[in-house]
Amino acid sequence: MKTPILTSLSCSTSSSFAHISKLSALALVCLSLGACSATENSTTNAARVNSDGVAKSFNTQTISPTKSSAPSSSVATGQALSLELIMSDPDWLGNQPESPTFSPLGTQIVYQRKQQGSIVRDFFTTNVGQGNGEKVALSKVHEVSYSEIINDHDQDFVAWIYQGDVFAQKRGTNEVMQLTRDSARATNLQYFAPSATEETPNASALGVSFQVGNGFYSVNVEDGAYQQLLSWKFAEKPQVVKPPKDYIAQEQIKLIQYEQVQRKNRQDRQDLRDAIKQQNSTVMSAEFYLPKKHTNVLASLSPNGKHAVIVTRENTPTRSDTDIMPDYIEEDGRIAAKNVRQRVADAKPVTHDIYLVNVETGSQRKLSYVSLPGYNEDVLELEKRENAEAHGETYEANRLPRNIGLLFDWYATERPIRWHDDGEHLALMLEAWDNKDRWIVSMDVTEDKSFSTQHRMHDDAWVNYRFNQFGWLEDSLTLYLLSEQSGYSQLYIKPIDGELNQITDGVFTVDDVRISHDDKYAFYKANKEHPGIYEVYRSDLNTGETLVLTDLNGMTDFMLSPNEDSLLLTHSKLTMPPELYTLELTEQRTAAGNAQRLTNTVSEAFLSYDWQAPSIVAVPSSHTEQPIYSRVYQPSENTSEKRRAVVFNHGAGYLQNAHLGWSGYFREFMFHNFLVEQGYVVLDMDFRASAGYGREWRTAIYRQMGTPEVQDLVDGVDWLVENANVDRQRIGTYGGSYGGFLTFMALFNEPDLFQAGAALRPVSDWAHYNTPYTSNILNTPDVDPLAYERSSPIYFAEGLTKPLLMNAPMVDDNVFFVDVVRLVQRLIELEKEDFETAIYPVEPHGFVQPSSWLDEYRRIYKLFETNL
């Protein structure tokens, strides 16, 4: 239970941290980045795309950025790169701003920055003209760091959670009030306005409500009054007088008067307790009992405290005792067995049960999915039929109810349960376990009705785990939502009793939507001008009129200030890491001038090198009308001699790397510069399955991972030979995680494409990977084994004829070490000769030790030098 306190804390710098990472805690994509990919500004001069043509196609010309301008450096320029420097502790690049946000009242900009030589982050506050700003004292960290924050301008205070405790600050004051202080951890923070109704949805909040364990609590901001609002248990509801369990018990009660009296006494005492709860407001009476074999998924209390939604699932194990990973390098010198996740091959369908509880009456009911369109469709009928026919069997369609539950977007911070401010209207985002449907539903909780479907998005491949933002407008019963139904993520408005209205439209992706307090505008980022250029836009929700707010020509993320008078920007270029900028907005929330740079955190050592910015090239595709956008690094010196080349395969599958911003693959960026110095050409492709290019590009790999991507690699190699003076017989490839998987698929299925390849932390058999990522693309092995056999390199290992290096971290809980172990055994049994394996005993999926990075890339470089 939370302990209420009401403490005023002097707040000389009222600031805040806390933007929950865009990458979900699931982190279930095959990332091998080694660093966050953020953004910054310098004066890269890139060819711009004619916006008139945006609705038809992206511009396909090559973008060749010039060298970014940089502050003068005392370090000598032109110094040759070395693998020792590139793979050393990245602190030498400088430590860039992380997790930027605004203070609770919006008076300061807050960010984190890693300490040199330490994993510890410090908080900084800054503002226009303050540069990098000042480090926040540890005694003030609670004023700038938060895991959750609520800031509604209809209320006279803002509140947040820091390390599980609740804090608040009234507008126009410098006092921070600590409302709770104990070891329990609060979550699900929101304003608590028990007087709010549909007629007065903006009633002033008396305080805040929050969840601790299996209960909701509230604290009054004025006087610290604290109460528990409701609780629930996963157990059978107690019965003080139970019916007799058998004939013997029945006769005992009938014959023995003493037992009759005891039963009556127990019932009388319980009746008294119930009457007190109902008639005495000082007693917490809202206790609910849910299936005892269930566990929590998510819960949410209405703003007026009258209703709550509790979502549960059956409490079955999500892993088995055999899901372990040995860790050979332990402090005690022994071998430790680490628990790891379940494999997709072992996954079982999951359904979420949704309960609506009435806090005032104590009633509860389980909500049904029957009203959802398609709730019982056999959406995998074609896939099941194909698999059955492959085994000489016949499949009959089966329309059983589908497994359905809440949809948790991997990249968003919002929860899939959203209450309107009136406390009476509820919206939820649901998904099918089979990944083929997403529903946004609403209901009036004061009426005994089923869900009303506001939007259904069906995808024959899979519903994207990004672009699932939705929520209520503040002053009307209208929802906003993102949907890929047009082929690209676009913004829509949907009154609950009206038609769907599309706000944005085009061949570009809309993301990170923020709605203005007056419901007039939507702010968002999009790649309208070019797939690799992200700017910030503002659209009028009534007219659809759109205004571009930034013109920074790179990768730009943003936050809208609490007062909506400025944008906090994180911006980067191809050769410059991310820095913070601010852009002032007018009263009409248009851009008032150019963005102003705040921070300068890149080191002089990094700036002293003459980094080559890759050109962004639209490589023609032989399989699609859309080109394959790619980064190309080329030596500046002309030569008649044919060059060697390396093709880099990015990780994650659904990731964009051929953009005009700083890449999360910063070591690879430097390595590619190093290779260029040695005379290599380097190609880095956004093959099909990459992010940023729409739904068709994303789902091209459905049930055939590794086939479209390798086709694109073939086109890339052809382009290198025809346009970059490259010798077709001197091209190698490498990549990590998903990129390692593609290295396998290319070497095994197109043995003449590359002369050598390095697969780092690679997937060899998708049946051993995780469920949320893999089941989207390949369904599950019990349903669609053909998809796994088409997509897993281990089935094609006999095709290996060229030198292969496999670099495998041994404590990788993402792509297990066993993926390499099983493939090595397969290659041995196939009597293959030209392969070798390097193991890294202390490394997880993303390497940590500089010595491991150096060893890995020395081996990669040696592979290319030896074979190309």
Helices and strands as residue ranges (DSSP letters): E 4-10, G 51-53, H 83-86, G 90-93, E 98-102, E 109-114, E 121-126, E 134-135, G 138-143, E 148-150, E 157-162, E 165-170, E 175-180, E 187-192, E 207-211, E 215-220, E 226-234, H 247-255, H 257-279, E 287-290, E 294-301, E 307-314, E 324-327, E 336-339, G 344-346, E 352-358, E 364-366, H 381-390, E 404-406, E 417-419, E 425-432, E 437-444, E 452-458, E 470-472, E 478-483, E 490-495, E 501-502, E 510-515, E 521-530, E 533-540, E 546-548, E 555-560, E 566-573, E 576-584, E 596-597, H 604-607, E 615-619, E 628-633, E 643-649, H 666-677, E 681-685, H 695-699, H 707-723, E 726-736, H 738-749, E 756-760, G 766-768, H 771-778, H 785-791, G 793-799, E 804-809, H 818-829, E 835-840, H 850-867
